[in-house]
Amino acid sequence: MPRLLSGIQPTGELHIGNYLGAIKNWVLLQGSYETFYCIVDLHAMTTPYEPKEMSQRTLELAKALLACGIDPQQSVFFVQSHVKEHTELAWVLMCLATMGELSRMTQFKEKSSEQKGHATAGLFTYPVLQAADILLYKAEVVPVGEDQVQHLEFTRDVCRRFNSRFGQFFPEPKPLLSKTPRIMGLDGQTKMSKSRNNHIPLLAAPEEISSLLKGAYTDPARLRRHDPGHPEICNIFTIHKGFSTQELVSSIESDCRTAGIGCTDCKKILAENMAKSLEPIRERYLRLNDSEVLEVLCAGATKAQSVAKETMKQVREKIGLLLV
């Protein structure tokens, strides 16, 4: 099977945007690809964080991903910093990357503007470490959303540059574009995000889901109950597609356009379906204990290291380092 790699940062609690945009698809991809899933804690260091929270966030994220259905028997599931070869390959690739191409990265421009005067070299070279994550395992496929396409193109460029300079070695990774539309936040204005406090936590209890949805932004053109709606611009309708049956989604779309259903009732139905879909995840999460999660991560790191060490052994030979 083709090898696939994807990663996620331990930056706090997961929300339904993470789930619908990436994690749900990760689970479905198991069995169709040789899947490598990584918690990229080194990437999380590129923005301000509390050191005492990092390890706990990493552990909680691992627990949540296992609860969602990441299967250690089907996937290599590990923490980035547990495999030191990630940073070694990143340095090799950094010597092939140019300042110009890194400075043009959209994500760097956006995040550095949020950290005026404090943007680090780590943030600037973030795409290089991401390229190393992918190439270290010779991944052929990378699932990406629209905001990550530029970074994958950078990886492909660096991959070609390495192969041209040192001989054919790395396969050129191909994107597997997500079919899930971008999930906007409860404010309806920006992408769902913990930092903007416009999210629904993945592990939220039913009553919390219902409460958060009540104030969620809907169709701005629908001012009264009897006004016809425009589901194609309503974020609530978009979220329905992730938690309601296709039959129900079609019914809601039709009823919305003809004012057969109001926004309050639409949110109520979504809250019920969301709670029903997420309850098994919450139950599995609560059953997992820290020690068994750590065992899974340790075993995953061992599997990942066996691949990474062999890759770096060959890379060192390719680039002409003195071997002992």
C-alpha positions as CSV (number, residue, x, y, z in Angstrom):
1,M,0.0,0.0,0.0
2,P,1.2,3.6,-0.6
3,R,2.6,5.2,2.5
4,L,0.7,8.2,4.0
5,L,1.8,10.6,6.7
6,S,0.0,13.4,8.5
7,G,0.5,15.3,11.8
8,I,-1.3,17.5,14.3
9,Q,-0.1,19.9,16.9
10,P,-0.8,19.6,20.6
11,T,-2.0,23.1,21.0
12,G,-5.0,22.4,23.2
13,E,-8.3,20.6,23.2
14,L,-9.6,19.2,19.9
15,H,-12.7,20.8,18.3
16,I,-15.2,19.6,15.7
17,G,-13.3,21.5,13.0
18,N,-10.2,19.3,13.7
19,Y,-12.4,16.2,13.7
20,L,-14.4,16.9,10.5
21,G,-11.4,18.5,8.7
22,A,-8.8,15.9,9.4
23,I,-9.2,13.2,12.1
24,K,-12.4,11.6,10.8
25,N,-10.7,11.2,7.5
26,W,-7.5,9.8,9.1
27,V,-9.6,7.0,10.6
28,L,-11.2,6.2,7.3
29,L,-7.8,6.1,5.5
30,Q,-6.5,3.3,7.7
31,G,-6.4,0.1,5.8
32,S,-6.2,1.8,2.4
33,Y,-2.7,3.2,3.1
34,E,0.3,2.4,5.2
35,T,-0.6,5.2,7.7
36,F,1.9,7.2,9.8
37,Y,0.2,9.6,12.2
38,C,2.3,12.0,14.2
39,I,1.7,14.4,17.1
40,V,4.0,17.2,16.0
41,D,5.1,18.8,19.3
42,L,8.2,20.4,17.8
43,H,6.0,22.4,15.5
44,A,4.0,23.5,18.5
45,M,7.2,25.2,19.8
46,T,7.1,27.8,17.0
47,T,4.5,29.9,18.8
48,P,4.4,30.9,22.5
49,Y,3.5,28.1,24.9
50,E,3.8,27.1,28.5
51,P,6.5,24.4,29.0
52,K,4.6,22.8,31.9
53,E,1.5,22.3,29.7
54,M,3.2,20.8,26.6
55,S,3.6,17.2,27.8
56,Q,0.1,17.0,29.2
57,R,-1.4,18.5,26.0
58,T,0.5,15.9,24.0
59,L,-0.8,13.1,26.2
60,E,-4.4,14.4,26.1
61,L,-4.2,14.7,22.3
62,A,-2.9,11.2,21.9
63,K,-5.8,9.9,24.1
64,A,-8.3,11.8,22.0
65,L,-7.0,10.5,18.7
66,L,-7.1,6.9,20.0
67,A,-10.7,7.6,21.1
68,C,-11.6,8.8,17.7
69,G,-10.4,5.6,16.1
70,I,-6.7,5.8,15.3
71,D,-5.7,2.2,15.6
72,P,-2.1,1.4,16.6
73,Q,-2.5,-2.0,15.0
74,Q,-3.2,-0.4,11.6
75,S,-1.2,2.9,11.9
76,V,2.2,3.9,13.2
77,F,1.2,6.5,15.8
78,F,3.9,8.4,17.6
79,V,5.2,11.8,18.9
80,Q,7.5,13.7,16.6
81,S,10.1,14.6,19.3
82,H,10.5,10.9,20.2
83,V,12.2,10.4,16.8
84,K,15.3,12.6,16.7
85,E,15.9,12.0,13.0
86,H,13.1,14.5,12.2
87,T,15.4,17.4,13.3
88,E,18.5,15.9,11.7
89,L,16.8,15.6,8.3
90,A,15.4,19.1,8.8
91,W,18.9,20.5,8.9
92,V,19.9,18.7,5.7
93,L,16.9,20.1,4.0
94,M,17.4,23.6,5.4
95,C,20.7,23.6,3.6
96,L,18.7,23.2,0.3
97,A,15.9,25.7,1.1
98,T,16.2,29.4,0.3
99,M,15.4,32.4,2.4
100,G,13.3,33.8,-0.4
101,E,10.9,30.8,-0.8
102,L,10.4,30.6,3.0
103,S,9.7,34.3,3.3
104,R,6.9,33.9,0.7
105,M,5.0,31.3,2.8
106,T,1.5,32.7,3.5
107,Q,1.3,31.0,6.9
108,F,4.5,32.6,8.0
109,K,3.3,36.0,7.0
110,E,0.0,35.5,8.9
111,K,1.6,34.1,12.1
112,S,4.5,36.5,12.2
113,S,2.1,39.4,11.9
114,E,0.4,38.1,15.1
115,Q,3.8,38.0,16.8
116,K,5.1,41.4,15.8
117,G,8.8,41.6,16.7
118,H,8.8,38.1,18.3
119,A,8.5,35.7,15.3
120,T,11.2,33.1,15.7
121,A,13.6,31.4,13.2
122,G,11.6,28.2,14.1
123,L,8.4,29.8,12.7
124,F,10.3,30.9,9.6
125,T,11.7,27.4,9.0
126,Y,8.5,25.6,10.0
127,P,7.9,24.3,6.4
128,V,11.4,22.7,6.3
129,L,10.7,20.6,9.4
130,Q,7.3,19.7,7.9
131,A,9.1,18.6,4.8
132,A,11.4,16.5,6.9
133,D,8.5,14.9,8.7
134,I,7.1,13.7,5.3
135,L,10.3,12.8,3.5
136,L,11.8,11.0,6.5
137,Y,9.3,8.2,6.0
138,K,9.3,8.5,2.2
139,A,5.6,9.2,2.4
140,E,3.9,9.1,-1.1
141,V,0.6,10.7,0.0
142,V,-0.2,13.5,2.4
143,P,-3.8,14.5,3.3
144,V,-4.0,18.3,3.2
145,G,-6.5,21.0,3.5
146,E,-6.4,24.1,1.4
147,D,-4.3,26.0,3.9
148,Q,-1.5,23.4,3.7
149,V,-1.2,23.1,-0.1
150,Q,1.6,25.7,-0.2
151,H,3.7,23.8,2.4
152,L,3.3,20.6,0.5
153,E,4.4,22.2,-2.7
154,F,7.5,23.4,-0.8
155,T,8.1,19.8,0.3
156,R,7.9,18.7,-3.3
157,D,10.3,21.4,-4.4
158,V,12.9,20.4,-1.8
159,C,12.4,16.8,-2.6
160,R,13.2,17.4,-6.3
161,R,16.2,19.6,-5.3
162,F,17.6,16.8,-3.1
163,N,17.1,14.2,-5.8
164,S,18.7,16.4,-8.4
165,R,21.7,17.3,-6.2
166,F,22.4,13.9,-4.6
167,G,20.7,11.3,-6.8
168,Q,17.1,9.9,-6.9
169,F,16.1,8.9,-3.4
170,F,12.9,10.5,-2.0
171,P,9.5,9.8,-3.7
172,E,7.7,13.1,-4.5
173,P,4.7,13.2,-2.1
174,K,1.3,13.8,-3.6
175,P,-1.5,15.7,-2.0
176,L,-4.7,14.0,-0.9
177,L,-7.1,16.9,-0.8
178,S,-9.8,16.9,1.8
179,K,-13.3,17.0,0.5
180,T,-14.6,18.4,3.7
181,P,-15.5,22.1,3.4
182,R,-13.7,24.5,5.8
183,I,-15.6,24.6,9.1
184,M,-16.1,28.1,10.3
185,G,-16.3,29.1,13.9
186,L,-19.4,29.9,15.9
187,D,-19.0,33.5,14.9
188,G,-19.3,32.6,11.3
189,Q,-16.5,34.9,10.3
190,T,-13.3,33.0,10.8
191,K,-12.1,29.4,10.7
192,M,-13.0,27.4,13.9
193,S,-10.2,27.9,16.4
194,K,-9.4,27.5,20.0
195,S,-7.4,30.7,20.1
196,R,-10.4,32.7,18.8
197,N,-12.8,30.9,21.3
198,N,-15.3,30.2,18.5
199,H,-15.2,26.4,18.7
200,I,-17.1,23.4,19.9
201,P,-14.9,21.0,21.8
202,L,-14.8,17.5,20.4
203,L,-15.3,16.1,23.9
204,A,-18.1,18.5,24.9
205,A,-21.1,17.1,26.8
206,P,-24.5,17.2,25.0
207,E,-25.7,20.2,27.1
208,E,-22.5,22.1,26.2
209,I,-23.0,21.4,22.5
210,S,-26.6,22.6,22.7
211,S,-25.6,25.7,24.6
212,L,-22.8,26.7,22.2
213,L,-24.9,26.1,19.1
214,K,-27.7,28.4,20.3
215,G,-25.6,31.5,19.8
216,A,-24.0,30.3,16.6
217,Y,-24.0,32.5,13.5
218,T,-26.3,31.4,10.7
219,D,-27.6,32.9,7.4
220,P,-27.2,36.7,7.8
221,A,-29.9,37.3,5.1
222,R,-32.5,35.4,7.1
223,L,-33.8,37.9,9.5
224,R,-37.2,36.4,10.3
225,R,-38.5,32.9,10.7
226,H,-40.6,33.1,7.5
227,D,-37.7,34.4,5.4
228,P,-36.3,31.8,2.9
229,G,-32.8,30.6,3.8
230,H,-29.6,30.1,1.9
231,P,-28.0,26.9,3.3
232,E,-25.0,27.2,1.0
233,I,-23.8,30.2,3.0
234,C,-24.8,28.9,6.4
235,N,-22.1,27.3,8.6
236,I,-24.7,25.3,10.6
237,F,-25.8,23.6,7.4
238,T,-22.1,22.8,6.6
239,I,-21.7,21.2,10.0
240,H,-24.8,19.2,9.5
241,K,-23.1,17.4,6.6
242,G,-20.6,16.0,9.1
243,F,-23.1,14.7,11.6
244,S,-26.4,14.2,9.9
245,T,-27.5,11.6,7.4
246,Q,-27.5,12.5,3.7
247,E,-31.3,12.1,3.7
248,L,-31.7,14.5,6.6
249,V,-29.2,17.0,5.1
250,S,-31.2,17.0,1.8
251,S,-34.5,17.6,3.8
252,I,-33.0,20.4,5.8
253,E,-31.7,22.1,2.7
254,S,-35.1,22.0,1.1
255,D,-36.9,23.1,4.2
256,C,-34.5,25.9,4.8
257,R,-34.9,27.3,1.3
258,T,-38.7,27.3,1.7
259,A,-38.7,28.6,5.3
260,G,-40.1,25.2,6.3
261,I,-37.6,25.1,9.2
262,G,-36.3,27.8,11.4
263,C,-32.7,28.3,12.5
264,T,-33.5,27.4,16.1
265,D,-35.0,24.0,15.1
266,C,-32.1,23.4,12.7
267,K,-29.6,24.0,15.5
268,K,-31.6,21.7,17.9
269,I,-31.5,18.8,15.4
270,L,-27.8,19.4,14.8
271,A,-27.1,19.4,18.5
272,E,-28.8,16.1,19.0
273,N,-27.1,14.4,16.0
274,M,-23.7,15.8,17.0
275,A,-24.1,14.6,20.6
276,K,-25.1,11.1,19.4
277,S,-22.1,10.9,17.0
278,L,-19.6,12.1,19.5
279,E,-20.8,10.2,22.6
280,P,-18.8,7.0,21.7
281,I,-15.7,9.1,21.4
282,R,-16.2,10.7,24.8
283,E,-16.9,7.2,26.3
284,R,-13.7,5.7,24.8
285,Y,-11.7,8.8,25.9
286,L,-12.8,8.4,29.5
287,R,-11.9,4.7,29.6
288,L,-8.3,5.3,28.4
289,N,-5.7,5.7,31.1
290,D,-2.4,7.5,30.8
291,S,-0.2,4.5,31.2
292,E,-1.7,2.6,28.3
293,V,-1.6,5.6,26.1
294,L,2.1,6.0,26.9
295,E,2.7,2.4,26.0
296,V,1.0,2.9,22.6
297,L,3.2,6.0,21.9
298,C,6.4,4.2,22.9
299,A,5.6,1.3,20.6
300,G,4.7,3.7,17.8
301,A,8.0,5.6,18.3
302,T,9.9,2.3,18.0
303,K,8.3,1.5,14.7
304,A,8.8,5.0,13.4
305,Q,12.5,5.0,14.5
306,S,13.2,1.8,12.6
307,V,12.1,3.5,9.4
308,A,13.7,6.9,10.2
309,K,17.1,5.5,11.2
310,E,17.4,3.6,7.9
311,T,16.4,6.7,5.9
312,M,19.0,8.8,7.7
313,K,21.7,6.2,7.2
314,Q,21.2,6.4,3.5
315,V,20.8,10.2,3.5
316,R,24.2,10.6,5.3
317,E,25.8,8.4,2.6
318,K,24.1,10.3,-0.2
319,I,25.2,13.8,1.1
320,G,28.8,12.7,1.6
321,L,29.2,12.8,5.4
322,L,32.0,10.8,7.0
323,L,30.6,7.6,8.4
324,V,32.0,5.7,11.4
